[in-house]
Amino acid sequence: MHEAIEMQDIAATHDCPMLRTMERKKLIAANWKMNPPPSGWDAPDSPYRPHPSVDVVVCPPFLWLRECIGEELVVGAQCGHPEAKGTHTGCVSMAMLAEEGCAYVICGHSDRRREQKETNADVVAQAKAALKATLIPIVCIGETREERQTGKAKDVVSAQLKDLPEGIVLAYEPVWAISNGDPSTPAATSADAQEMHAFIRSQLPKSAQETTRILYGGSMKPENAAELLAQPDIDGGLVGNASLSPKDFGEIVNIAAKK
Ligand code: PGA
């Protein structure tokens, strides 16, 4: 602990890119979406458990939050309402999630932008409320295929980044690369992903550029994780389909641990 503080102090007072990069510990988050926990998730050697050199986060459906927290996993919710309580049928607030023992919450996943019509302003409100409740928001941004094909990808992510607070984790998830359960969906190439991650980093306030973790999401799997995670601006993954297989998820975590 003492050592970590010293490292941070050194990094803060010296302009040393390597030290600053070291602060961005890799984060691999499992987004189980609307699926029950994969069998074996609570085994003693389960890959969903905390790892010594990678931040492993598991985002189950609401009904399994308590069980996962009880097993001492580091848990994120898949969404949360920005208001603390009130007449919002079917919703759970950020404050309630924090009280339950969640550490993270996904904000603005493209499923919710599409199905629940969440806007950029909604996502900003969620991220702010999450931080206020002491949750770390994992804010998802990313363009659709049509937006990419018409040259709007960077404008779209810039608009999604606008007004977001500091202290969050970002996940660049190009909508066209998300598997939707089809494991044959190609991920973004590591070059395309790196280009967008570097662009996203350049759009952050100076004070947050070196410390903000930017995860990649969209068909990350054992076959492509090494190349994606080797990119200088990719700090981890938000993993959907492959996170439902303990074997595949464990391989991704192990790959991240070597980076
Ligand atoms: P995928 O999902 O890994 O199945 O593409 C990622 C996500 O939507 O978070």
Residues whose N, C-alpha, C, O or C-beta is under 5 A from the ligand:
A	BS01	PGA	N31 A177 I178 S179 N180 G181 G217 G218 S219 M220 L238 V239 G240 N241 A242
